[in-house]
Amino acid sequence: MAKIDKILNQEGIDRIAINPYQKYSRGYMEPGNLGGGYVTGLKVDAGTREKTDDSMLDGIVSYDRAECKNAYIGQINMMTASSFTGVQGHILGYDLLRNPAVDKAQPLFYETQWDGSKLPIYDGKPLQDSLVEFFGTADNRRHYPAPGSFIVCANKGVTAERPLEDRPLNPGEAYGVWSAIAISIAKDPVHNSSMFIEDAGTWNTPNEDDLNEFLYHRREAIARSIAQCGQDASTSFASSWIGFAHVMMKPGEIGNAITVGPYFSMPVDAVPGGSILTPDVDMNIMEDLSLPEWLEKMGYQSIVENQDIQY
């Protein structure tokens, strides 16, 4: 058992997040889950469709395509949370099924926090990749949310369309859309919460290289907001992981960029050697396994290593 679990158990808090389903993850707080905990992950993606004469339907389809891209969360009822993962939570790829890329990562830069400490800012890709490996993709589904399940998510998004003709843009029009998600890990996870921040926007020139440059520096603005939110709660963070997605629309397309942090429970058959009778042991197994070890024990090939995953 992880040290933090021993401490939390003394307070009557458990982080067990197991469900009795085969294959499917379930939403946090759905009836039938075992334990009072949850797992969260990082997802940012963007999708497009050809514009029709019905903007409402265009938005629905482009949003659905973003949900189904990379880490598969299609066919869910998404409910919005205000973006914290606290004492009951595990972060996939970090707290359990730890991605070795997390330990190899080098800070991109540092942000000064309210207490004078330096907050290292990292690329969020290792955590994004971890959710891809666990949920799977649309054509290689693993332990994705049960169809029709109610999934609480930290989420935001943006929609814009690109006109067919080359002309000045009107409100609601753009050349591209982008989204970002950050998870900041609390220094004291027994008494404070880790925090999601979501961001999204449009891009109003046809140059994708300029958009990539903008997104690289967008981390600096997100990092400042993280530090300011930490000051509001007198909370310091040990690290922040920021990931992006974007898409450039073709003429006559509508684009939708989303940022999602789902709160879910894991199916018992996602745990190598797991048992519905011992959910506490199941959680210990998942805490102790690295992501590559889990893939090997489950007989899965790495999706991230074998496919061209782009966010």
Secondary structure, DSSP 8 states (H G I E B T S, - for coil): --HHHHHHHHTT-----EES-SS-BEETT-TT-BSS-EEE--EEEEEEEE--S-HHHHHHHHHHHHHHSSS--TT-EEEEE-SEE-TTEEEBTTTBSB-HHHHH---SEEEE-TTS-EEEEEESHHHHHHHHHHHEETTEE-S-B-TT-EEEEEEEEEEEE--SS-S---TTB-SEEEEEEEEEEES-TTTS-EEEEEEEEEE-SS-HHHHHHHHHHHHHHHHHHHHHHHHHTT--EEEEEEEEEEEE--TTEEEEEEEEEEEEEEEGGGSTT--TT-HHHHHHHHHH-BHHHHHHHHT---HHHHS----
